[in-house]
Amino acid sequence: PVTAPPDPAAARLGDLMAERLEVSRFVAWYKFQNNLPVRDAKREAEVVTAFVTEGARRGLPESQTRPFITAQIRASRLLQQEAMAKWNRGGTL
């Protein structure tokens, strides 16, 4: 089957999403080392607010930006939980 080349904007967005999740590993390690919980509702609310505000400044509706960043935070949280569980079992970074 013939496939179209990826849209540059979509490809960049995918790259940024992957980078954000990679940073989540380091965040998890910091939390693990400092005995902090994965979930930080206050910080997550700040990130959502900042993202929605920046999206609005760029002309993007909240109906698109809020679900997007919420899903990113949820994915980050899952990755952190998985990593911390591994470390609790003696796994390495």
Secondary structure, DSSP 8 states (H G I E B T S, - for coil): -------HHHHHHHHHHHHHHHHHHHHHHHHHHTT--S--HHHHHHHHHHHHHHHHHTT--HHHHHHHHHHHHHHHHHHHHHHHHHHHTT---
